[in-house]
Structure formats: C-alpha cells, structure tokens
Amino acid sequence: MTDGAENKSGAESETVPDSGGSLFRSFVSVFTGRATVLVITIAFTPVLVRLLTPREFGVFATVMAMFTVVEAVGKGGLFSAIANQVAKFDPGDSEESDASLAGIALAAVYGVVITIVLAGAVGLSIVPETYELHLLVLASGLLVGNLFTAFQGVYYGRRQEWVAERVGVLWQLLYAVLAVALAVAMGLVGVFVGYVVAMFVATAVLWWTFTRDVEVTAGRIGRALRSQGRPIASFGAVQTLGGLAGILLHRTDILLVNYFRSVTESGIYRAALVPAEVIWFVPFVIQLSLLQNASSHWAKGDIDQIDTDTAGSFKYAFLALTLFGVGLFGLAEEFVVLYFGPAYASAATPLRILLVGAFLFGLSRAFTPTLKATGHNVATELVTGVGLVVNVVLNLLLIPRFGMTGAATGTAISYGVMLAGSLFVWRRTPFGFPSLRIVGVLCLHLLAFAVLYLPLIAIVPLGPLPSIVVGGVAGALLFLGLAVWMGLLSRSQLRVGATLASR
C-alpha cells in the first residue's frame, strides 16, 4: 500500500480537504443542515423524555429499533445507490434525469411492498401487542419515507446537498413540534403520528422541487427504469444487506437488553446510546459528503484527488472524535443527569464504554464511502456483517450477566472490528493511506488531551450544568491549543471555521 496522501505537499495537514472544491462545498452544505438537525434533536429529546415515563421511553426506543430495521429493508439501499449513479453524469444530461426517475420509481415500488409486509405482520399478531398500534402508525409513512430518501439521493448525486438538507431540517423541526404537542394530547402514539405527518409534508416539498426541473410521465419513467434501473437496484441490493447489518448492529443491543432485562432498562440504555452516537456527527457528515464526490472522481480516473480527500477526511474525523469523545467521556454522568434526568443516571457507565467504540467506528467513516463508490461495496458490507455477528455473539454472552454494561462492551468491541475490517479492505485498493507522521501526531494529540483534561474535570466538581459549561469551554480551548501547537490545525483554518460557524 502506498503512502499516496503523504506526497500531496502536506495538503492534508495544511488545508481544509478539497478547499474550494466539490467535496468542501458538499461538506459545508451537509454540515450546516445536519448541525441544525442536531440542535433541534438536542432540544427535543429531553422534552420528550420528560413527557414520557421511563417505561414509555423504553417502548419508544424498542418500537423505533424494530421500525428502523423494517425501514432499512424497504428502502433497498436507494439513497446511496441513487446518489452514486446520478453523480456519474453531468448536470442536466438526460442520463442524470433517467437515473433520478428510475430511483424514485423503485422507491415507490419498494415502499408499497414493505408497507404491505409490515401491516400484514401486525395483522397476523407476529409482533407483540404492546407495539402493534405504534407500528401501524409508522407503517402508514413507509411509502412517503421511501420517496423522501430517494429525492435526497437525487440531490446528493447532483451535488445540490443543500436542497435535501434544508428539507431535512424542515422535517426534523415539524417532527419535534408535532411529537411534543401530540404526546401531550395523545400520549406515546402521538409521537409516532407526528413522525409520519412531518414526513408527508417534507416529501411533498421535495416532490414539488423535483418536478419543477424534471418532467415526470409514465413513458419517461418506463424508459428510465430500462436504462438505469438495473445498476441502481443492484447497487442498492448490496447496500441493503450492509445497511440492514448496520442497523441491526446499532439496534440489536437495545432489543436484547429489552429481552433479557426489562423495557425500562432498554430505555435507560437507549439514553446512553444517544450521546454516544452524537460524536459521530462530523464523521457522518464526511461520509455523506464523500460518496458522490468519490464516485465522480473515480469515473474520471482521478485517484490523486481521492487520496487527498480521504487523508483530509480522516484527519478531521479523528480531531472531531477526539474533541467530542474525550469531552463527553469526562462529563458523562453530568450530561446524562442534566439531559435525561436523575432516573437515567445509571446510563453513565455504559455511555463511557460506548464512547470508546464510537470513536473507532467514527474513524471507519472516512474510508467506507470511497470504498462503496469505487467498486468495493460488497467487501464493505461484508465487514459490516462480520461486525454484526461479533456484536450479537458478545451481547448474547454479556447482557444476561452484566446488563447494560455488557451490551455496551459487546457493541464497542464490534465497532473496533469494523474499523479493522475497513482498513483491511482499504489496503487492497490503489488508494493511499494518510501519512504515518500525521497518524502519529493525531494519536499523541488524543493522549495529551485526555491526560490533561480528564483529571481536571474529575477534581473540580461543579454540578451538572456548571461542569458542562465550564468543562466544555475549557476542554475546547485546551483541544484547540494543543492542535495548533502540534501543527494539526493552523490559525488560518480556525479563522475559516469561525467564519463558517457565524454564517
């Protein structure tokens, strides 16, 4: 394996990845939208938790875990498949429109089928009675949810991520408002009603936006399916297997805690998962930005640009995970008590364990989009499948004896297995890896930040809110100071970041 990224004149350590280029524009668009969604979610979740009892929140977590699995199957991997296929064509080409229409048509077909399957499963009492009504409500939104995902894939493929992200913000805001209002009026079922209603509205907006640019007729859809349907469906089929494995990887522990322990404990464990998954924010944005850009560069044979993008993405993912991971590790108990309430204090220990795994999983997000976009989709999904098997086996062994702590341990180890698998696949590609010097400095920065920050937080107890405010500010300043001193960030990059944050 070559050290291709090291030969790019140090670009990975001196500039924002692909600054001024398509990847940077994509990153800014996705970051802005996802950051807004994250803020809404952060404000919404503690309100919801306090409107529901711990048992109701456990039911909510369990239902959403089951529904997410069904939804992943029903979507058929179309988001990535559509974005990947659309990105291969120049904007405005007939092939681009055909790829968009084919993906949307497939989404509609898949949506009808999965709706019938879920409704039938509920009607035949295959699912427990406690969850039947909630799943029926969610089933009514499966078709529009599929269309919403397809439209987002279209705009990502066009490198117009801002369109999809703005409507995504609209959906999240509507869902938060409706869920809270309807939870007060209807109880837990109102949360699911709000989810579906918000999805209908957001999908209608994207449909209106799309049909202003593309004429939708039965004849065009038929032609599009004949010319573009097969590559989208085949890519999506592989993506579905990996996506399903990924969903199960993130949700099996909730279901097993519910099975072996109690629905209340599964709700508390879900409270540990929420902040652990938040630290993936920047790596997740990088993942969403990389796929369509890597696909475009691969189609043009521009491997050097792929190396540069990957090296920069890895560095910034590592730094973001260091900041949020170490920061939250030190303030886990304060955060859980303040955010979810004293009833969820026992989630602090599994949260700390999950953060270690989340760090490793987040790093793999810098590699997997490029692998998927360049013909290594099957290998990538096999890695996810191996991670799932490890997760299930460890959870079955550890949860009955150790409860939430066992679930967190099994999940963290499986995340590490996925990172190792992604690197194993990457070594067999023509792409370069970030330089060993940069990796070494990143690890040294992580160690220095943890050694200085964690004892400081531990010996200065201020109470939940003051600890988070003071500790968060102090941690950010210490993190940035070390990063600049070690040459990982420059003052000019900090000014660029401050400018973006102020927009």
C-alpha positions as CSV (number, residue, x, y, z in Angstrom):
1,M,0.0,0.0,0.0
2,T,1.3,3.4,-0.9
3,D,1.5,6.5,1.3
4,G,-0.2,8.4,-1.5
5,A,-1.6,11.1,0.6
6,E,1.8,12.0,2.1
7,N,3.0,13.1,-1.3
8,K,0.5,15.8,-1.8
9,S,2.8,18.6,-0.5
10,G,1.5,18.2,3.0
11,A,-2.0,19.2,1.9
12,E,-3.7,17.0,4.5
13,S,-2.1,19.0,7.3
14,E,-2.3,22.5,6.0
15,T,-5.7,22.9,4.3
16,V,-9.3,22.1,4.6
17,P,-9.9,19.0,2.5
18,D,-10.5,19.9,-1.1
19,S,-10.8,23.5,-0.1
20,G,-12.8,25.4,-2.7
21,G,-13.6,22.1,-4.5
22,S,-16.7,20.0,-4.7
23,L,-16.0,18.0,-1.5
24,F,-15.6,21.1,0.6
25,R,-18.8,22.6,-0.8
26,S,-20.6,19.3,-0.1
27,F,-19.2,19.2,3.4
28,V,-20.4,22.7,4.2
29,S,-23.9,22.0,2.9
30,V,-24.3,18.8,4.7
31,F,-22.6,20.1,7.9
32,T,-24.9,23.1,8.0
33,G,-28.1,21.0,7.6
34,R,-27.0,18.2,9.9
35,A,-25.8,20.7,12.6
36,T,-29.2,22.3,12.5
37,V,-31.0,18.9,12.8
38,L,-28.7,18.0,15.7
39,V,-29.6,21.2,17.5
40,I,-33.3,20.5,17.1
41,T,-32.8,17.0,18.3
42,I,-30.8,18.1,21.3
43,A,-33.6,20.5,22.3
44,F,-36.4,18.0,21.5
45,T,-35.1,14.8,23.2
46,P,-35.1,16.0,26.9
47,V,-38.6,17.4,26.4
48,L,-39.8,14.1,25.1
49,V,-38.1,12.1,27.8
50,R,-39.8,14.2,30.5
51,L,-43.2,13.8,28.8
52,L,-42.9,10.0,28.8
53,T,-42.2,7.7,31.7
54,P,-39.0,5.6,31.6
55,R,-41.1,2.6,30.6
56,E,-42.8,4.6,27.8
57,F,-39.4,5.8,26.6
58,G,-38.3,2.2,26.6
59,V,-41.3,1.3,24.4
60,F,-40.5,4.2,22.1
61,A,-36.9,3.0,21.8
62,T,-37.9,-0.6,21.1
63,V,-40.5,0.4,18.5
64,M,-38.1,2.7,16.7
65,A,-35.4,0.0,16.8
66,M,-37.8,-2.5,15.1
67,F,-39.2,0.0,12.7
68,T,-35.7,1.2,11.7
69,V,-34.8,-2.4,10.7
70,V,-38.0,-2.7,8.6
71,E,-37.4,0.7,7.1
72,A,-33.8,-0.2,6.1
73,V,-35.1,-3.2,4.2
74,G,-37.9,-1.3,2.5
75,K,-35.6,1.5,1.3
76,G,-33.4,-1.0,-0.6
77,G,-30.2,0.9,-0.2
78,L,-31.6,3.5,-2.6
79,F,-30.1,6.7,-1.0
80,S,-26.5,5.6,-1.7
81,A,-27.4,3.9,-5.0
82,I,-29.2,6.9,-6.4
83,A,-26.5,9.4,-5.3
84,N,-23.8,7.1,-6.7
85,Q,-25.5,6.7,-10.1
86,V,-26.6,10.3,-10.5
87,A,-23.1,11.6,-9.7
88,K,-21.7,9.7,-12.7
89,F,-23.4,12.1,-15.2
90,D,-23.0,15.8,-15.9
91,P,-25.8,18.1,-14.6
92,G,-28.7,18.4,-17.0
93,D,-27.9,15.3,-19.0
94,S,-30.8,13.0,-19.9
95,E,-29.0,10.1,-18.2
96,E,-28.9,12.1,-15.0
97,S,-32.7,12.6,-15.2
98,D,-33.3,9.0,-16.0
99,A,-31.2,7.9,-13.0
100,S,-33.2,10.2,-10.8
101,L,-36.6,8.9,-12.1
102,A,-35.6,5.3,-12.0
103,G,-34.5,5.6,-8.4
104,I,-37.7,7.4,-7.4
105,A,-39.9,4.7,-9.2
106,L,-38.0,1.9,-7.4
107,A,-38.5,3.7,-4.1
108,A,-42.3,3.8,-4.7
109,V,-42.4,0.1,-5.5
110,Y,-40.3,-0.9,-2.6
111,G,-42.4,1.4,-0.3
112,V,-45.7,-0.3,-1.3
113,V,-44.3,-3.8,-0.8
114,I,-42.8,-3.1,2.6
115,T,-45.9,-1.3,3.8
116,I,-48.0,-4.4,3.0
117,V,-45.4,-6.7,4.7
118,L,-45.4,-4.7,7.9
119,A,-49.2,-4.2,8.0
120,G,-49.6,-7.9,7.4
121,A,-47.1,-8.8,10.2
122,V,-49.1,-6.6,12.6
123,G,-52.4,-8.1,11.4
124,L,-51.2,-11.6,12.0
125,S,-50.0,-10.7,15.5
126,I,-46.4,-11.6,14.7
127,V,-45.3,-8.5,16.8
128,P,-46.1,-8.1,20.5
129,E,-49.5,-6.5,21.2
130,T,-47.8,-3.6,23.1
131,Y,-46.2,-2.4,19.8
132,E,-49.0,-3.1,17.3
133,L,-50.7,0.3,17.2
134,H,-47.4,2.2,17.1
135,L,-46.0,0.1,14.2
136,L,-49.3,0.5,12.2
137,V,-49.0,4.3,12.5
138,L,-45.4,4.2,11.3
139,A,-46.3,1.8,8.5
140,S,-48.6,4.5,7.0
141,G,-45.5,6.6,6.4
142,L,-43.2,4.0,4.8
143,L,-44.1,4.9,1.2
144,V,-43.5,8.6,1.6
145,G,-40.4,7.9,3.7
146,N,-39.0,5.9,0.7
147,L,-39.8,8.8,-1.7
148,F,-38.2,11.2,0.7
149,T,-35.0,9.2,0.8
150,A,-35.0,8.8,-3.0
151,F,-35.3,12.6,-3.5
152,Q,-32.5,13.2,-1.0
153,G,-30.3,10.7,-3.0
154,V,-31.1,12.6,-6.2
155,Y,-30.0,16.0,-4.8
156,Y,-26.9,14.5,-3.2
157,G,-25.9,13.0,-6.5
158,R,-26.3,16.3,-8.2
159,R,-24.0,17.9,-5.6
160,Q,-27.0,20.0,-4.5
161,E,-27.0,18.7,-1.0
162,W,-28.3,22.0,0.4
163,V,-31.7,21.2,-1.1
164,A,-32.0,17.9,0.6
165,E,-30.6,19.2,3.9
166,R,-33.0,22.2,4.1
167,V,-36.0,20.0,3.7
168,G,-34.4,17.6,6.2
169,V,-34.3,20.4,8.7
170,L,-38.0,21.2,7.9
171,W,-38.9,17.5,8.6
172,Q,-37.0,17.4,11.9
173,L,-38.5,20.7,13.1
174,L,-42.0,19.6,12.2
175,Y,-41.5,16.3,13.8
176,A,-40.2,17.8,17.1
177,V,-43.1,20.3,17.3
178,L,-45.8,17.8,16.4
179,A,-44.4,15.0,18.5
180,V,-44.3,17.2,21.7
181,A,-47.8,18.6,21.0
182,L,-49.3,15.3,20.2
183,A,-47.6,13.5,23.0
184,V,-49.3,15.9,25.4
185,A,-52.7,15.3,23.7
186,M,-52.5,11.6,22.8
187,G,-49.6,10.1,24.7
188,L,-46.9,7.9,23.2
189,V,-48.8,7.2,20.0
190,G,-48.9,10.9,19.3
191,V,-45.1,10.9,18.9
192,F,-45.4,8.4,16.0
193,V,-48.2,10.3,14.4
194,G,-46.0,13.4,14.5
195,Y,-43.2,11.5,12.8
196,V,-45.5,10.4,9.9
197,V,-47.2,13.7,9.4
198,A,-43.9,15.5,9.2
199,M,-42.6,13.0,6.7
200,F,-45.7,13.6,4.4
201,V,-45.1,17.4,4.5
202,A,-41.3,17.2,3.8
203,T,-41.8,14.7,0.9
204,A,-44.4,16.9,-0.7
205,V,-41.9,19.8,-0.6
206,L,-39.2,17.7,-2.3
207,W,-41.7,16.4,-4.9
208,W,-42.7,19.9,-5.8
209,T,-39.0,21.0,-6.0
210,F,-38.1,18.0,-8.2
211,T,-40.9,18.3,-10.7
212,R,-40.0,21.9,-11.4
213,D,-36.9,20.6,-13.1
214,V,-37.9,17.2,-14.5
215,E,-41.0,16.3,-16.4
216,V,-42.5,13.1,-14.8
217,T,-44.5,11.0,-17.2
218,A,-45.2,7.2,-17.3
219,G,-43.3,7.0,-20.6
220,R,-40.2,8.7,-19.1
221,I,-40.3,6.5,-16.0
222,G,-40.5,3.4,-18.1
223,R,-37.5,4.4,-20.2
224,A,-35.6,5.4,-17.1
225,L,-36.2,2.1,-15.5
226,R,-35.0,0.2,-18.6
227,S,-31.8,2.3,-18.9
228,Q,-30.9,3.0,-15.2
229,G,-33.0,0.7,-13.1
230,R,-30.7,-2.3,-13.1
231,P,-27.5,-0.6,-11.8
232,I,-29.4,1.3,-9.2
233,A,-31.3,-1.8,-8.0
234,S,-28.1,-4.0,-7.9
235,F,-26.0,-1.4,-6.1
236,G,-28.9,-0.9,-3.7
237,A,-29.4,-4.6,-3.1
238,V,-25.8,-4.9,-1.8
239,Q,-26.2,-1.7,0.2
240,T,-29.4,-3.1,1.7
241,L,-27.6,-6.1,3.1
242,G,-24.9,-3.9,4.6
243,G,-27.4,-1.3,5.7
244,L,-29.5,-3.9,7.4
245,A,-26.5,-5.3,9.1
246,G,-25.5,-1.8,10.2
247,I,-29.0,-1.0,11.6
248,L,-29.0,-4.3,13.5
249,L,-25.5,-3.5,14.7
250,H,-26.8,-0.3,16.2
251,R,-30.1,-1.6,17.5
252,T,-29.7,-5.3,18.4
253,D,-28.3,-4.3,21.8
254,I,-31.4,-2.4,22.6
255,L,-33.7,-5.3,21.7
256,L,-31.6,-7.8,23.6
257,V,-31.5,-5.6,26.7
258,N,-35.3,-5.4,26.5
259,Y,-35.4,-9.2,26.1
260,F,-33.0,-10.3,28.8
261,R,-33.6,-7.5,31.3
262,S,-36.6,-5.1,31.0
263,V,-38.2,-2.5,28.8
264,T,-37.3,0.2,31.4
265,E,-33.6,-0.8,31.3
266,S,-33.7,-0.7,27.5
267,G,-34.9,2.9,27.7
268,I,-32.0,3.8,30.0
269,Y,-29.6,2.0,27.7
270,R,-31.0,4.0,24.8
271,A,-30.2,7.1,26.8
272,A,-26.6,6.0,26.8
273,L,-26.6,5.4,23.0
274,V,-28.0,8.8,22.1
275,P,-25.0,10.9,23.2
276,A,-22.5,8.2,22.1
277,E,-23.9,8.4,18.6
278,V,-23.8,12.2,18.6
279,I,-20.0,12.1,18.5
280,W,-20.3,10.6,15.0
281,F,-21.7,13.8,13.8
282,V,-18.6,15.1,11.9
283,P,-17.6,11.7,10.6
284,F,-21.2,11.1,9.5
285,V,-21.2,14.4,7.6
286,I,-17.9,13.5,6.0
287,Q,-19.4,10.1,5.0
288,L,-22.4,11.8,3.4
289,S,-20.2,14.2,1.5
290,L,-17.6,11.7,0.3
291,L,-19.7,9.1,-1.6
292,Q,-20.9,11.2,-4.6
293,N,-17.6,13.1,-4.8
294,A,-15.6,9.9,-4.8
295,S,-17.9,8.4,-7.4
296,S,-17.4,11.4,-9.7
297,H,-13.5,11.3,-9.2
298,W,-13.4,7.5,-9.8
299,A,-15.4,7.9,-13.0
300,K,-12.8,10.4,-14.2
301,G,-9.8,8.3,-13.0
302,D,-8.7,11.0,-10.6
303,I,-7.1,8.8,-7.8
304,D,-4.9,11.5,-6.6
305,Q,-7.9,13.6,-5.6
306,I,-9.5,10.6,-3.9
307,D,-6.3,10.2,-1.8
308,T,-6.3,13.9,-0.9
309,D,-9.9,13.8,0.1
310,T,-9.5,10.7,2.2
311,A,-6.4,11.9,4.0
312,G,-8.1,15.2,4.9
313,S,-11.3,13.5,5.9
314,F,-9.5,11.1,8.2
315,K,-7.7,13.9,9.9
316,Y,-10.7,16.0,10.6
317,A,-12.8,13.0,11.6
318,F,-10.1,12.0,14.1
319,L,-9.9,15.5,15.6
320,A,-13.7,15.8,15.9
321,L,-14.0,12.4,17.6
322,T,-11.2,13.4,20.0
323,L,-12.9,16.6,21.0
324,F,-16.4,15.3,21.5
325,G,-15.4,11.8,22.6
326,V,-12.9,12.8,25.3
327,G,-15.1,15.8,26.3
328,L,-18.2,13.6,26.8
329,F,-16.2,10.8,28.5
330,G,-15.2,13.2,31.2
331,L,-18.7,14.7,31.6
332,A,-20.8,11.5,31.1
333,E,-22.6,11.5,34.4
334,E,-23.3,15.2,34.4
335,F,-24.6,15.1,30.9
336,V,-26.9,12.2,31.4
337,V,-28.4,13.6,34.6
338,L,-28.9,17.1,33.1
339,Y,-30.1,15.9,29.7
340,F,-32.3,12.9,30.6
341,G,-32.9,13.4,34.3
342,P,-31.8,11.6,37.5
343,A,-33.7,8.5,36.6
344,Y,-31.2,7.8,33.9
345,A,-28.0,8.3,35.9
346,S,-27.1,4.6,35.6
347,A,-26.6,5.2,31.8
348,A,-23.2,7.0,32.5
349,T,-21.1,3.9,32.7
350,P,-22.3,2.2,29.5
351,L,-22.0,5.6,27.8
352,R,-18.3,5.8,28.6
353,I,-17.8,2.3,27.2
354,L,-19.8,3.1,24.1
355,L,-17.7,6.2,23.5
356,V,-14.6,4.1,23.0
357,G,-16.3,2.0,20.4
358,A,-18.0,5.1,18.8
359,F,-14.5,6.6,18.4
360,L,-13.3,3.6,16.4
361,F,-16.5,3.3,14.4
362,G,-16.3,7.0,13.5
363,L,-12.8,6.7,12.1
364,S,-14.1,4.0,9.6
365,R,-16.5,6.5,8.1
366,A,-13.5,8.3,6.5
367,F,-12.9,5.2,4.3
368,T,-16.2,3.3,3.7
369,P,-17.9,5.9,1.4
370,T,-14.9,5.8,-1.0
371,L,-14.8,2.0,-0.9
372,K,-18.5,1.9,-1.8
373,A,-18.2,4.4,-4.6
374,T,-15.2,2.6,-6.2
375,G,-16.4,-0.9,-6.6
376,H,-15.7,-2.3,-3.2
377,N,-19.3,-2.2,-2.0
378,V,-19.6,-6.0,-1.4
379,A,-16.4,-6.1,0.7
380,T,-17.5,-3.1,2.8
381,E,-20.9,-4.7,3.6
382,L,-19.2,-8.0,4.5
383,V,-17.2,-6.1,7.0
384,T,-20.4,-4.7,8.5
385,G,-21.8,-8.2,8.6
386,V,-18.8,-9.5,10.5
387,G,-19.2,-6.6,12.9
388,L,-22.9,-7.6,13.4
389,V,-22.1,-11.2,14.1
390,V,-19.5,-10.2,16.7
391,N,-21.9,-7.8,18.3
392,V,-24.7,-10.4,18.5
393,V,-22.5,-13.1,19.9
394,L,-20.9,-10.8,22.5
395,N,-24.3,-9.3,23.5
396,L,-25.8,-12.8,24.0
397,L,-22.9,-13.7,26.2
398,L,-22.6,-10.5,28.2
399,I,-26.1,-9.0,28.6
400,P,-27.6,-11.8,30.7
401,R,-24.8,-11.4,33.2
402,F,-23.8,-7.7,33.0
403,G,-26.9,-6.0,31.7
404,M,-26.3,-2.6,30.1
405,T,-22.6,-2.7,30.8
406,G,-22.3,-6.0,28.9
407,A,-24.3,-4.6,26.0
408,A,-22.0,-1.5,25.8
409,T,-18.9,-3.7,25.9
410,G,-20.0,-6.0,23.2
411,T,-21.1,-3.1,20.9
412,A,-17.8,-1.3,21.5
413,I,-15.7,-4.3,20.5
414,S,-17.8,-4.9,17.4
415,Y,-17.2,-1.3,16.3
416,G,-13.4,-1.9,16.6
417,V,-13.8,-5.0,14.5
418,M,-15.4,-2.9,11.8
419,L,-12.6,-0.4,11.7
420,A,-10.1,-3.2,11.4
421,G,-12.1,-4.7,8.6
422,S,-12.4,-1.4,6.7
423,L,-8.6,-0.9,6.9
424,F,-8.0,-4.5,5.7
425,V,-10.2,-3.8,2.6
426,W,-8.5,-0.4,2.1
427,R,-5.0,-2.0,1.9
428,R,-6.2,-3.9,-1.1
429,T,-7.1,-0.8,-3.1
430,P,-4.9,1.5,-5.2
431,F,-5.6,4.3,-2.8
432,G,-3.0,5.8,-0.4
433,F,-3.4,6.0,3.4
434,P,-2.8,9.2,5.5
435,S,0.8,9.5,6.3
436,L,2.2,7.7,9.4
437,R,3.5,11.0,10.7
438,I,0.0,12.6,10.7
439,V,-1.5,9.5,12.3
440,G,1.2,9.5,15.0
441,V,0.7,13.2,15.8
442,L,-3.1,12.7,15.9
443,C,-2.7,9.8,18.4
444,L,-0.3,11.9,20.5
445,H,-2.8,14.8,20.5
446,L,-5.5,12.5,21.7
447,L,-3.3,11.1,24.5
448,A,-2.2,14.6,25.6
449,F,-5.8,16.0,25.6
450,A,-7.1,13.1,27.6
451,V,-4.3,13.1,30.1
452,L,-4.7,16.9,30.8
453,Y,-8.5,17.2,30.5
454,L,-9.9,14.2,32.3
455,P,-8.2,14.7,35.7
456,L,-9.0,18.4,35.6
457,I,-12.8,17.6,35.2
458,A,-12.6,14.9,37.9
459,I,-11.1,17.0,40.6
460,V,-13.3,20.1,40.0
461,P,-16.9,19.1,40.7
462,L,-19.3,22.0,40.0
463,G,-22.6,20.3,39.5
464,P,-24.1,19.1,36.2
465,L,-24.8,22.4,34.4
466,P,-21.7,24.4,35.5
467,S,-19.5,21.4,34.9
468,I,-20.7,21.1,31.3
469,V,-20.5,24.8,30.6
470,V,-17.1,25.4,32.2
471,G,-15.7,22.0,31.3
472,G,-16.9,22.3,27.7
473,V,-15.3,25.7,27.2
474,A,-12.0,24.7,29.0
475,G,-11.9,21.5,27.0
476,A,-12.4,23.2,23.7
477,L,-9.7,25.8,24.4
478,L,-7.2,23.1,25.6
479,F,-8.1,20.9,22.5
480,L,-7.5,23.8,20.1
481,G,-4.4,25.0,21.8
482,L,-2.8,21.5,21.6
483,A,-3.9,21.1,17.9
484,V,-2.3,24.4,16.9
485,W,0.8,23.7,18.9
486,M,1.2,20.3,17.3
487,G,0.6,21.6,13.8
488,L,-2.7,19.8,13.2
489,L,-4.6,23.0,12.8
490,S,-3.4,26.4,11.7
491,R,-4.7,29.8,12.8
492,S,-6.0,30.4,9.3
493,Q,-8.1,27.2,9.5
494,L,-9.5,28.3,12.8
495,R,-10.5,31.6,11.1
496,V,-12.2,29.7,8.3
497,G,-14.0,27.6,10.8
498,A,-15.1,30.6,12.8
499,T,-16.4,32.3,9.6
500,L,-18.4,29.2,8.6
501,A,-19.9,28.9,12.1
502,S,-21.0,32.5,12.0
503,R,-22.9,32.1,8.7
